[in-house]
Amino acid sequence: MTPRDSIDFPAIRVLDGAMATELERRGCDIAGPLWSAHVLDQSPATITAVHLDYLRAGADCISTASYQVSALGYRELGRPPDDAARALRQSVDLAEQARAQYARENPRRIWIASSLGPYGAALHNGAEYHGAYSIGFDDLVAFHAERLAILAATNADLLALETIPSLEEARAILRALEQYPELTAWISFTCRGAAHVAHGEPLRDCAEALAASARVAAIGINCTAPQHVAALIAEARLGCRDRKPIIVYPNSGETWDVATRSWRGTSDSSHFGALARSWYAAGAQAVGGCCRTGPAQIAAVAAASRAPLPAAPP
């Protein structure tokens, strides 16, 4: 892991987009309970190719294909915990391969964030979008700590704890991070509406709870409809009193239907560049995309990151 004082968020302006969306577009089967992590077994070279496309689109930081990886999820498929540990390490190795290949094209600094989903992702039933789990706090800490122990020995620069639906799970992550003082993470929430996380707590309270932790590199908003993001940036900034960078990587505006395992609703992704510029203006340090976004949207974000921001109102 990169030392905490070397995590350079002023230099990280553009995040990548969805991994699963791109894998599916390239013909990969992600229908199983491990989602995009199935492709770690099936076609690892395709994952590297997706990383490269995001780097070429302008991403400063790529997230590994490990969101759905956990010993719990692998046990459900009759696979040993060692397979999950191996998958976590492999996901970082693939991102490193992409970074090394891209370095032959462009020498700019690239960061790797090791993606970890919430406990609800391991249940693969949409629970990350409500956070009403049947699990005690200590067990929730243990779930996260198990994966942190593995990733602490990799070459990822930091961790991306993402799509976190509740304040309780964020606190469990903080408790787990305390066991590994060498680790740095961003913690990103999935939100409903313009002020609350999926479980119902105010985002402002969640940001306040994270702001004092030296383990937290940034506070994020992801897998959230684009129309809510500007207001949520304001809430997060008020909660942390600008003590942490705010990063955002919303979805396309569509909603995942667990019953039909399909996306519904309207996409806002064609306007992603203009939206990204407004999010930078609202105070976001870094912008990317989540579900149903791709390299085209990240290229638009990269262009927005280079554009001068509008003057502040008098």
N, C-alpha and C positions, 0 to 999 in steps of 0.2 A: 504494500500500500504506500502511496505517496504521503510523505509527512504532512500533517495538517497545515502547517504554516506555508506549505508550498502549493496548496490548492488555490489557484489563481482565478477567482470568479470574475474579476474585471476583464480577464481575457476570454472567458467562456460566455459568449453571447448567443450562440446558436446551438440548440440541441438537435437530436435527430427526430425522426418520425416513427410511425408504427412499424414494428418488426413483423407481427403476424399478418398484417394486411399485405405487406410486400411478399411474404413467403407464399401466401395463398394465391396472390396474383401470378406467381411464378409456377403454380401447379402443385405446391406442397399440400399434403393432407394434414390439417391442423384440427381435425374434428374431435380428437380424443381428449381425455381429461388433462393431459399435460400441455395442451394447446401448442404454441409454437415450439415448446421444448421437445416435442416429438421429432422435430427436424434435426436436432442435435444427433440423433441416431440415424435418421434417414438420409440426410443430405447436408452435412456440415458445410460443404463448399458454397451452398446457396446462402447460408447465413453470412459467410464472409463477403459474398457478392453484394448482399443487401447493405452491410456496413460500408462497403466501398462506395456504393451509390449515394449514401447519405453524406459521406465525406466529400465526394465530388460535388454534391449539391451545396456544400458550405458548412456542414455541421462541425462545430468545435469539439463536441463531446458525443460519443456513441455509447449506447446502453446495450448490455449483453442480452443474449436470447435466453434468459434464465428466470424470467418473471414467475413462471409456474412451477419452478423446480423446488421440491422439498422432499424430505424422506417420507413424510406423510402421504404425499401424492404417489410416490413410487411404490410404497408398500401396498397401496390400494390395487396396483397393477401386478402385485406379486413379485416386485423387484426389490432387491436388498437396498438398505440405506447407502451402501457404498456406491451404487449406481447413481444416486442423486448427488453425492459428493463429487463423483467423477464428472457428472454433467455440469455442475457449477464451475469446476476448474476448466473444463473444455470450453464453456461459453466465453470465459476470459481469454483463453488461448486463441479462439477464433477472432475475437476483437483485436487482439494483439497482431495477428497475422494481417488483418485488414489495415491496421495502422502502419505496419511495416511496409506493406505494399504501397500504400498511399504516400508514404514518405519519399518513395522514389519519384513521385510525380510532383509533390509539393512539400517543402520542408517545414510548414507551419506546425505549431504544437497542437497535438490532438490528445484529448483526455478520454479515459475509459471509465464508465460508471457501471458497476455490477448491479443489474436490476434484480430486485426482490419484491415480489408481490405480498399482499397482506395474507393473513390466515385464511380469509374468505376465498382467495384465489385457489388455495389447495383443495377447497371443498368443491370447486368447479360447478357451483350452482347459483352463481350470481350474488353470493353473500357479501362480496366486497362492495356491492352497491347499496348495502343497508347496514352492515356491521353488527347485526343482532346475533352474536355468536353464542353457542352453548359451550363455553370454555372459560375456566377460571383465569384470573390475571397471571398467576405464577406459571400456568401451563402456556399461556400466550407468550410470556417472556421466554420460556424454554424453546418454544417453536422458532422464534426468531434467533435466539442465541445459537442454536444448532447450526444454522446456515452461516452466521457471522464467523463462527470458529473456523469454518472451511475457507471462507473468502479472505480471512486475515492473512493467509499464506500465499495469496495470488498477487499478480502484478496489476490488478485494477487500481486506478487512482483513488477512487472513492466508491461508496455504495449509493444506490438509488432505491430507497424504500418508498414504494410508490403505490398509488391508488389506496391510500390508507383512509378508511371510512369513519374513524372515530377517535375521539380524544383518548379513550382508554387504550386503544392499540398503539397510538403514538407514545403514550407513557410507557407501555410495555417495551416498545422498541428502545426508548431511552434507557430503561433498566437493563436491557440486553447489551446495549452499546457500552454501558459502564464496565462490563466484564472484559472489554477489549479496547483499552485506552489508545491503541495505535490506529483505530478505525475512525474514519470520517464519513458522514453520510448526509445526503439531503433527504428530507422527509416530505413527501408530497401527498396532498389530500385530494380525494375525489369529493366533489361538492354537489349539493342540490340547491338550486337557486343562487342568489347573489350574496348570501351571507353565511350559510351553514354548510357543514360537512354532511356526508351522506347519512350518518347516524343521527344527526340533528343538533350537535353542538355548534355554537358559533365558531366560525373559522378564526375570528379574532382571539377567542380563548385558546384555541389550539396553537396559534402562532405565539401567544404569550407564554404558553407552557414550554415551548421549545427554545425560546429566545436566549435563555441563559446558558444553554448547554454548549460546552466546547466541542462536543462530538458532532454537532449539527452545523454543516457548512452552508446550508440554505434551506429555505422553506418553500415548498412548491404547491402548485395546483395542477392536477392532471386528470385526464379522462372525465372532463367536465365540458358542458356545452359552451361554445365560444362566446355566446351573448352574455354570459355571466362573468367572464374573466376580468374585465376592467374593474367592476365593483369588488370582486374578490381580492384583487391586488390591493385595493385600498384597505379592505378589512385586514388582510395579512400584515400590511405595513403598520397599521394602527396597533395591532396586537403585539408585534415584536418591536415596535417603536424604532423601526429601521435599523435594528441591531444585526439583522441577517439579510442577505440578498434574497429576493423573491424571484422564483423561476416559475414559468407556466408552460404547460404543453397540453392544451385541450384536445378533445377529440373533434371529429368533423361536425358534430351537432346531432348525429344519429344516436339512437338508443338501442342497446343490446337486449333482445327478447330471449330470455333464458329458455322458455318453453319451446320456441321454434328454432332456437339457436340461429337467429338471423338478426340483421340490423334493420331498424325501422326509423322513419322520420326523414328530415331534410338535412342535406349537407350544406355547411357554410364554407367548405374548404376552398372553393374557387376564389374567395376573397381573403385568403389567409395572409397575404402580404400586407394588405391595408389594415387588417386586424392586428397583425404583429406590430406594425408601426404604432398603433394606438396603445398596445400593451407596453411597449418600451416607453412610450410617453407617460404612461400611468405609473411607471417605476419598476417594471420588470427588468431584472438583470439579464436573464436569458430566456429565450423563447424556443419552443419546438412544437412537435405534434404528437398526439396519442392515436387511438384507434381510428382507422380509416383515413389517415393522412399518409403521404408518401414523399418521395424525393422532390416532386414538383412543388409541394407546399413548403418544404424546407428550403428550396432554392429561393422562394419568395420571401421567406423569413430572413434568409441571409442578405438579400437585397435590402430589406427593411432595416436590418441592423446597421447597414452602412449609410442609410439616408439620414440627413440632419433632422433632429426632432423639432416639432413645431414649438414656437415660443410660448412660454407659460403665460396664461391670461393675467392681465394687470390686477 
